[in-house]
Amino acid sequence: MELFDRPGTGEKALIIHLSINESFSEDDLSEFVQLVISANVEPVATITGSRRAPDARFFVGKGKLEEVRQVLHETCADIVLFNHSLSPSQQRNLEKELEVRVLDRTNLILDIFAQRAQSFEGKLQVELAQLQHLSTRLIRGWTHLERQKGGIGLRGPGETQLETDRRLIGQRIRQIKTRLTKVNKQRNQGRRGRQRADVPTVSLVGYTNAGKSTLFNALTNSSIYVADQLFATLDPTLRQVKLPDYGELVLADTVGFIQDLPHELVAAFRSTLQETIEADLLLHVVDASSPNRHEHIVEVNSVLKDIGADKIPQLMVYNKVDRLSAVDAHVDKDDMGHVKAVWLSAIKNDGMNFLLETLSTHCHDESTRATIVLKPEEAKLRAQLFQVAQIINEENRDDGCWVIELNIPNKYKYLLGAI
């Protein structure tokens, strides 16, 4: 078994959700239960409560710890999952007291990512995040091996083992970072190629399970994996989309965001999220039927700011209108007549025409479509246009001239003035 392998199915979990110095949130608990189910674990019981502050030793108080022990005995659960971040010492103390595995929210999300990653790059990124998280939890992790210290030759093997673990993990982290750098260079080459041809790139972003992959499939006639679960998509997928009266753009489907997304994952997936950072437009996909959609929008914008993508233009796409009783597919416009939001149902293919027309208008606003005739002696200008413009069609005439139909970004329109 590999370092982070675990049984795929059959585990039963006891869920712990405390309100720390705030009112109880049913929605937070519901989302965590979805995470647990997404990890192929069966939630068999839930314990809730409230505290002004976490207990330094066990996170929960002594009375709640006894309640957890009793419910564990009654349900025969294999694992205890906390909808919180536990310190390394809290996690160890709880495991020692309860004699079962204890995982916190970060561990659970890392586990889901480990199950979902398909590509070589995705697997490396997940392993990097896991190792970085594990490296913070090695302190005194081997105290059960220690002997009494003092004097030459009496140093406990626990400390040596800890140093060995740190060194091995450090070496593996450096290896993974080196490999990811190579993969990232290849990705950058493809990105530079698209930029040279000035093909617009549009990236789908949004809260996990908002329907980004369903929308992606509907726009591109693809069949990438779709499931009604959190983090169904991890590896970025790029496809071309043909727009009415414009040409082609590149659409990128990316990983979904969630509340309290572990920092290790944001850092590890930075190269994947580069598609988002360097997009010309972000389609911010929102589950219109979710009662927490406003909080989800805030959370996504927070992560976009963390990765430096908060200045990129956004178009709001409210998906799943088929689940709303009084809302049909439509567009919202501002006072200037510009589209602010598109309401649609990707799974029902309802309102997709509104989105395609909006994307086409956006691309037209950023570029100019033209048909030009170049003489044989203008071959140098033709080469320049092929580098910066999107060539829709080209014909060679009998007199040696080229007739070129193209979309050229407005910043390069000056090249047409030379014709």
C-alpha positions, 0 to 999 in steps of 0.5 A: 500500500502507498503512504496515503492509501486507505480502505475505499468503502465500508467505513462508518463515521461519527461526526462531531460539529461544535459551534464555537462562540457562535450560533449553530449552523445547520448548513455548515453541518449539512455541507460537512455530511456531504463531504463525508459521503463524497469520501465514500464513508457512511455517517452513522451518528452526529454529535453537536454542541457549543463551546466558547473556545476549544478545549486545549487538550481534546477540543471537546470538553470532558462531558462531550468526550464521554458522550463521544465514547458512548456513541462510538460503542453504540454505533461501532463507528470506525472513525471520528470526523471533526468539522473543525481544524484540530491541532496535532496534539488534540488529534493524538490525544483524541485517538489515544482516548477513543482508540479509533482514528480521528480526522479533522476537516482538512484531513477529510478534504485531502482524502477526497482529493487523493481519491479524485485525482486522475492525472499525473499532475493532480496526483503529485499535487495531492501528495504534496499537499498531504506531505506538507500537512503531515510535516506539521504533525510530526512533532513528538509523534514518536513519543511511544518509542522514547526512553528516559533521556540523559547522558551519552548513549541514552538518547531515545530512538523516538527523536532519531526516528522523528528526524529521519521522518522529517528528512525523508518527507523533506526529500519527497517534497523537493522531488515532487516540487521539481516534477511539478515545475517540469509539468508546469513548464509544459502547461505554460508552453501550451498557454503561450501558444494560445496567447500568441494566437490570441484565442480567448480563454474563459475559465469556469470557477465556482463553489464545489457542486455548482454544476460547472462540469455539467455546464462545461459538457453542455458548452463543449459537447464533451463527456467529462466526469459529472457527479452530484458530489463535492469535488467531482472535478480535480484535474483541469480540462480544456476544450474549444467552444465555437461561438456564433458569429465569432469563432473559437475560444478555449474553455477551462473547467477547474476544481471547485472551491469550498469553505475553509479550503486547506491552505496546503491545497490552494498552494499545491494546486496553484499551477492548475489554478494558473488557467484561472489566473490567466483567463480573459474572463471568468464564468462564476457558476452559482447553484441558484437553488442553494439557500447559501448561494450568497455565502458561496459567492463570497467564499469563491471571491475570497479564494480568487483573491488568494490566487491573484485572480480577483481583477479578471472580469467575471460573468455570473452564471446562475445554474440549476434554475430548473430547481426553482419554481418561479424562475425561467432562463433569462439574462440580467442587464445593467443600465448600460445594457451590458449583461451582468448575469445569465440564469440557465439550467445546464442539465436541461440545456435551457438558456444556453443560447443566452450564455453563448450570445453573451460570450460572443458579444464579450469577445466581439467587444474585445476584438474586431472581425475583419476580412483583409487582402494581403499581397505576396510582398506582405508575407511578413505582415501575414506572419505577424497576424498569424501570431496575434490574431485568430484566423477564421479562414484563409484563401489563396487567390490566383494572383498570389494574394491571400484573403484572410478572415480573422478576429484581431484583438483591439490592441493589435488593430494598428496592424490593419492600418498598414494594409 
